[in-house]
Structure formats: C-alpha cells, structure tokens
Amino acid sequence: MPAPIIEISHLAKHYGSLQAVRDLNLTVEQGDIYGFLGPNGAGKSTTIRMMMTLIRPTAGSIKIFGLPLHENRFRILRRVGAIVERPDFYNYLSARRNLELLGRLSGADVSKSNVNRVLGIVGLGERAESRVKTFSHGMKQRLGLAQALINNPDLIVLDEPSTGLDPHGMVHMRDLILELASDHKKTVFLSSHILSEVELTANRMVIINRGKTIIEGSVQELLNAGRLKVTIETTQVQRAVEVVGSTPFGEWIQSSTEQDIIMMLNREDIPSVVSVLATADIPLRAVTPVRSLEEYFISLTRESA
C-alpha cells in the first residue's frame, strides 16, 4: 500500500504562550481532494506555512510523499505546487512572461510548450500575451493556479483559492480543482472558508478548531452520520404535526409551515416516521433528508469551543 501523500502527527506551533497549533493530526491519500476546514484562528494558515517550510513546528511531525519534510525539503517541494495567500504578479508583464520568470525561480520547465500547457489547463491560453494588469480578479486566481502547476506537481496546496471570486469565478475554480484530480491525477489539499465549495469538491476532509483535529473522514460519511435535517412536505401539515407529536419522534420536530415540517432525525428513523404518517393516511409530497457541511461545521466547532 503506498504511503499517504501527507501525514501530520501531533503537530504543534507555539508563539510564546500562544498555541496556534497544538495537536493536529491528519492523513491525505493519493488522489484525494482534501478539505482543510476550521474557523478563523483555528490554525489553518499556520499549518500550511509549516507544510511549505516557511516556519518550523514546535513539536510533532510532517511527512509528505512518505518522507520527513525538513530532512527532505528540496526533494519534496519540487513535487508540490501551492497558492499560499494571494497570488502576486508583475502587472505590466504578460501572463506568459510572469510564468517564465516565476517558474525559473523554482527551477521549473518554462519552455513555451509547458507554459502553454498550464495556461490551457486553467483556461487562459488565449490570454497568454495579455498584460496581467488587464486581468480580472478571477483570472489572476487562475493564473496563480497556473503558477502552482508549472512544475507539474503531484501535490497541489490551495489556501483559499476562491476568495473574492464572483459566483461564475467560483464555479470555474471548482471545476478546475475537480479536473486536476480526475483528469490530471493530482492530489489537492484545499483550505477554504467557503464550506459549500468544499462540500461540492472534496471527497475527504478534516475540521480543526483551536489548533486541534476535531474530526476527519469521508465528506459523505461524515455528513450522513448522526441526525439529518428532514423536510416533510404534505398537504396536511397540522394533522401530520399532531400525529408525529404523539410519538417519541415528536421531540425532534423543529418547525413547520403551511407546506412542510422540519425534523432532526437519525437516518434509520426516517422510514419509521414515514410509516407513521402513511398509517394515518396523511399524503406526502416529498421527504428530503439533508445535512449541509455548514450545519455540521457549526455544530462541531461550537461543541469544541
């Protein structure tokens, strides 16, 4: 079995009495789009800076590609592309020239064919000769992704890649990330505060708070665990509330309108509630269970605060 792409164990970073990261553990497997989530001040940026060897940990270990990071820094970073914080470019130079200059600094292949390749991947092939000062914010974000791809990395680390993008830009960035994993076989480590984008993009995730791992696992498995918000649509809401209210499930009714009832139920209890309503001859239009990443995130970070 191949080694994990990233393996972080008991990682800590202290600044005097401030514990920015205090006991962080996570594992990223090959091919993952891995969501790295936490509230402001949770330690996400500090962790990424340690992963990029910009700062040294106080304690714990980081392995990338199965190798201890600091003992193999240059060997590892040659296989990593990253957008850390806001991409910065020479605005008076073209997109191509920026990639050539920045690529040379990292020893990447800056041949015309390779620059064309990465600009094509991010959808900027037709703007290769345009000055960056003419680019929108979304185009600059995509150029930042092209910079991260110039060395054809195996691992791509993205720190808030959708920040400041409009809805169209967010969709484009999401599609690019999915394409990098599916078509180009890249592993993506995605730090973002836009939870809906992580929910639509990542297959695995970790939620951290106050520098510690709260929970890690498959996005779908985590969202399907525990109670779900269930919307029950019916033409007889009042009767339905009375019927369910007379059962042990009544305590899980959250609210109701003229069209539906909102309940918080364990997944395995949903058929029982439907059966109770059907037995009472209450017509059902739809029963929709959903657990959003936002709700899950808030509940976990509130509990760990």
Helices and strands as residue ranges (DSSP letters): E 6-15, E 18-28, E 33-37, H 44-51, E 59-64, E 67-68, G 70-72, H 73-77, E 80-83, H 95-105, H 112-121, G 125-127, G 132-134, H 137-149, E 155-159, H 167-182, E 187-191, H 195-201, E 204-209, E 212-218, H 219-224, E 227-234, H 237-245, G 248-252, E 253-256, E 260-266, G 267-269, H 270-279, E 284-290, H 293-304
